[in-house]
Amino acid sequence: MQHRILILGSFFALVTGAFSQSLEIHIQLAGGDAVTLSSEQIQRIEFGALPVGGADTQGPEILTTCLESTGSEDARSVEATLSDPAGVATAYLFYSLNGAAYEGSLMSTADGSQWAGTLPGVAAGGEVQYYIHALDASAARNIANSETCVYSIAGELDAPMLSIELLSSGIIQLQWTVVDGASSYNVYEAQEFGGTETLLLTQSGTETQLSSFGDGLRFYRVTAAN
C-alpha cells in the first residue's frame, strides 16, 4: 500500500490510509526542517491538521466598530474584542489629532478578550484618526493592526433664517431655511425678548405650526443641530 503526503507550504497531510503499525514517514523540507511521523501520529492526522514545526505566524484577530462623528468635544472610549490561539499579550491605541503625528496609549483588559482605550477630547472642527495595534503571546510576538478609523467633531452650525406667519385660523406657522450639516432643528419659545426659553420641539423638517397662545407676545428661535 502506498501513502501520499501532500505538502502545502508549511503544512502536510496524510491523504490515504491503511499501513503497518511499524510504519514511519520522514519528511525533509527545502527550508531544512525535518519531520518524522510514527504510525500512532499518522492515525490522528486529518487533512491539513498539523503545521510543520508548529510555526505561529498570525497576529491577533481584532474586532471593533469605528466611532461615528460627533458634536461632543469630550474624550471617547474605544472598545474591541481581541483573540489569538496563543493569547493576546498587549494592545495599543494609536491616534492622530488634526493630522498631527501618531501617539499611542496602552489599552486595558479585565479578561484578556475585551479591551478598551481612551481617545483625548478634541475641539469642534477637529478630526481624529485611530487604529488598534495588538501583539500575541507566542514566542514570535506576531502583530496585527485594525483598520484606521476616522471621525470629526462638528463645529458650530449656522443659525437658520426664520419666518413667522399668523394664519387666519389663529395658527402660528414657522418656516426656516435649511442649514448644511444639520440633522435636526430645535424650536424655542420665550414670553419676552431675551427671556427664558422653552424647548417646544425637535424635528428634521423646516416648518411647523403652533396653536394660538391667546393674549400677549411670544418670541421664537430655531437652532440647527447634528
N, C-alpha and C positions, 0 to 999 in steps of 0.2 A: 504493500500500500504506500502510495506517495502522499506527501503532505506539502501543501503550498503555503509559503509565508509571504504575505503582502506587506511591502514597506510603503508607508505613507508619511513622508517627511520624517518626523521623529517618532512615529507610531508604527507598530506592526500588528498583524492579526493572523490568527490561525484560521484558515478557510475550510479545511476538511479534517476529518477526524479519526477513525479507529487506528490504534497504534499499540506497540508493545509497551508494557509497564516500565521497561528499562530505557525507553527512548529519551534522548536528549537532543535538543536543537541548539546549534551555535550560530549566532548572527554577528557578522563583523560589518560595521557601517563605514562608509567612506571617511567620516569625520574621525575615526579612530575608536569610537565606543564599541564595546563588545557586550553581548548579552547571551547568557546560557539559560535555557529553559528545561526544567525537568518535566517528566510525564505528569506529575501532580499539578505543576503550574499550568501546563498546557490545557489540562482538563477544565481549568477555571476560566480560561480566556474566552471572551466573546469578541466579535469583530471590533477592532479599534479601541479596545478597552485599556491597554497597558502602555503608557508612554515609556520610551526607552530612556533610562536614566532618571525618570521622574521629573523632568525639567518643567518648571513653572515659569511661563513667560507672559502671563496675562495679569494686568493690573486690576484693581477692584472695579466692580460694576457700580456706577453712580446713577441713582435715580433721584431727580429733583425737578421741580417746576419753577420756571423763571418768574420772578416778581413782575407785576404789571406796573405801568407808570402810575404816578400818584400825585396828589396835591399836597401831601404831608412832607415837611422838611425833617421829620424825626428819623432816628436810626431805625433800621429794619432788620428783621431776623430772616436768615436763610436756613432752610431745613433740607436734609437729604437722607436717603436710605443707601448705605454702602454695604456691599457684600463681597466676599472673596473666600475661596476654599481654605486658604491659609490664614484667614483673618485679616482685619484691617488694622494696621499699626498706627497710622495717624492721618489726619486730613487738614488741609489748609484752605482758607477762603481768601482768594486773591481778588483785588478790586482796583479799579481806576476811577478817580473822581474828576469829572470835567476834562477828560483827556490827559490827565497827569500820569506819571509813571505808576506802574502797578505796585501796590503794597499788599502784604499778606498778614493774616492773623490765624492763630490756631483754632480749629473747631473743637467742640467738646461732644462727648457722648456718655450716656449712662449705661448702655447695654452693648456697645460695640457695633450696633446696627443703625440706630437713629442718631444722626449727627446734626449739630446746629452751630451757626456762626452769626456774627453781627456786622452789618454794614453801617458805616458812620452816616449821620444825617447830612443832608446836602440842601443848600439854599434853593429857593424857587428859581426855575430856569436852568437848573443843572442837569447833569446826566451821569449815570453810574453804569459801569461795565464790570462784570464779575464772573468768576468761574471757580469750581472746586477742584483741588489737586489732592489726590489720595495715594497712599503707599500701602502695599500689602505687607503681611508679616512673614513672608517667605524669606529664605536666605538671599534670593535675588533682589528683594525690595523693589518689585515691579510697581510702576506708577501708572496712573490714569488721570485724565482731565475731563471734566464735564464740558458741555457746550458753553460758549460765552454768552451770558445773558446781558441785556441792555434795557434800562428803563430811565425815564426822565421825570423830573419834578416840575409840574406845571407852574408857570408864572401867573401873575395876577391877570385875570381876564378883563377885557374891556367891558364897560357898562353899556347895556343895550339902550337904544333910543326908545322912550316910552311915550305913547299917545293915549289919552283918556277921553272917552266919549260917554255922555249920559244919554241913553236911548229914551224914546218916548214912553216906553213901558216902565221907566224908572230904573232899569238895569244899568249898571256901570260896566262899560266894555273897555278892557285894557288890551292894547296890542303893542308889541315891541319888536325890534329888529333882531335878526339872527346874529349871534356872536361866534366867530371862528373858535373852535376848540371847546365850545360849551356842550355839555351833555344834558344839562337841565337848567331851569331858571327858578329863582325864589321870588315870590311876590310878598312884599311887606306893606303894612298899613300903619299909619300914625294919626292920632286925633289932632295934632298940632304940628306945625313946621319945626323940625328938629327934635320932636318929642320922641318918647319911647315907641319903638316899632314892634309890631306883632307879625310874626310869620304866618301868612294866611295859607299858602300852598306852595308846593314844589312840583313842577311839571316839565316835560320835554318840549311841549308846544310853545308857540309865540303869541298866544292870545287867550284870554279868559273873560268870563262875565261874572260880576258880583252883584249880589242883591243890594237894593237901596238901603241906606242906613238911617233914613229919616232926616231930622234937622241937624245943623252943624256942618263942619268941614271934615274932610278926610284927605290924607296925603298918602300917595302910593309910590313905592320904589321897587324896581326889579333888578336883581343881580344875576350874573351868569356863574355857573359852577361846572366843574368837571369831575 
